[in-house]
Amino acid sequence: MEIIVRQPTEGEIRYMKREAVWECGVSEFAWRYDRDEICLILEGQAVVSYDGGSASFGAGDLVFFPKMDCVWKVLAPIKKHYR
């Protein structure tokens, strides 16, 4: 179980732009993903730590979160589409 960060395809960008938006200011907090989630990062930068590693991502990245407990450290205000 790991977080996957990569560049999205044009089709993925179009698809994700139809999804809900979430925003968060600079902060650090624990989070539980009860199911898999995919996000398109629109703005900002964050590092998410979890059992087994960490992942850094920012604007333009497509991020896959498996079901997990983790800690978000938002370094610059985040805005993302998520599903």
C-alpha positions as CSV (number, residue, x, y, z in Angstrom):
1,M,0.0,0.0,0.0
2,E,1.6,3.2,-1.2
3,I,0.7,6.7,-2.5
4,I,1.3,7.0,-6.2
5,V,2.1,10.4,-7.7
6,R,2.4,11.0,-11.4
7,Q,1.6,13.4,-14.2
8,P,-2.0,13.0,-15.5
9,T,-3.0,12.4,-19.1
10,E,-5.3,15.0,-20.9
11,G,-8.2,12.6,-20.5
12,E,-7.6,12.2,-16.8
13,I,-7.5,16.0,-16.4
14,R,-10.8,16.4,-18.3
15,Y,-12.4,13.7,-16.2
16,M,-11.1,15.0,-12.8
17,K,-12.3,18.5,-13.5
18,R,-15.9,17.3,-13.3
19,E,-15.3,16.1,-9.7
20,A,-15.7,17.9,-6.4
21,V,-13.1,20.5,-5.1
22,W,-11.4,20.5,-1.7
23,E,-9.2,23.3,-0.4
24,C,-7.0,23.5,2.7
25,G,-4.6,26.1,4.1
26,V,-1.2,25.5,5.5
27,S,-1.6,23.0,8.3
28,E,-0.7,19.5,9.6
29,F,-3.4,16.9,10.4
30,A,-4.1,13.2,10.6
31,W,-6.4,11.8,8.0
32,R,-8.1,8.4,7.3
33,Y,-9.0,7.3,3.8
34,D,-11.8,4.8,4.2
35,R,-11.6,3.9,0.5
36,D,-9.3,4.6,-2.4
37,E,-9.2,8.2,-3.7
38,I,-7.7,9.9,-6.7
39,C,-6.9,13.6,-6.7
40,L,-5.8,16.2,-9.3
41,I,-3.8,18.9,-7.5
42,L,-4.7,22.3,-8.9
43,E,-2.7,24.5,-6.5
44,G,-0.3,24.2,-3.6
45,Q,2.2,21.6,-2.2
46,A,2.0,18.9,0.5
47,V,3.8,16.0,2.0
48,V,1.8,13.0,3.2
49,S,3.4,10.5,5.6
50,Y,2.0,7.0,6.2
51,D,3.2,3.7,7.5
52,G,5.8,2.7,5.0
53,G,6.8,6.1,3.6
54,S,5.8,9.5,2.4
55,A,4.8,11.2,-0.8
56,S,5.4,14.8,-1.9
57,F,3.1,16.4,-4.6
58,G,2.0,19.8,-5.9
59,A,0.1,21.6,-8.7
60,G,-0.3,19.5,-11.8
61,D,0.1,16.1,-10.1
62,L,-2.4,13.2,-10.1
63,V,-2.3,11.4,-6.8
64,F,-3.7,8.0,-5.9
65,F,-4.4,7.3,-2.2
66,P,-5.2,3.7,-1.1
67,K,-7.3,3.0,2.0
68,M,-5.0,4.2,4.8
69,D,-4.2,6.3,7.8
70,C,-1.8,9.2,7.1
71,V,-0.6,12.6,8.2
72,W,-1.0,15.5,5.8
73,K,1.5,18.4,6.0
74,V,0.3,21.2,3.7
75,L,3.2,23.4,2.9
76,A,1.3,25.8,0.5
77,P,-2.5,26.1,0.4
78,I,-3.9,23.1,-1.5
79,K,-6.8,23.0,-4.0
80,K,-7.7,19.7,-5.6
81,H,-10.4,17.8,-7.5
82,Y,-11.0,14.4,-5.9
83,R,-13.0,11.3,-6.4
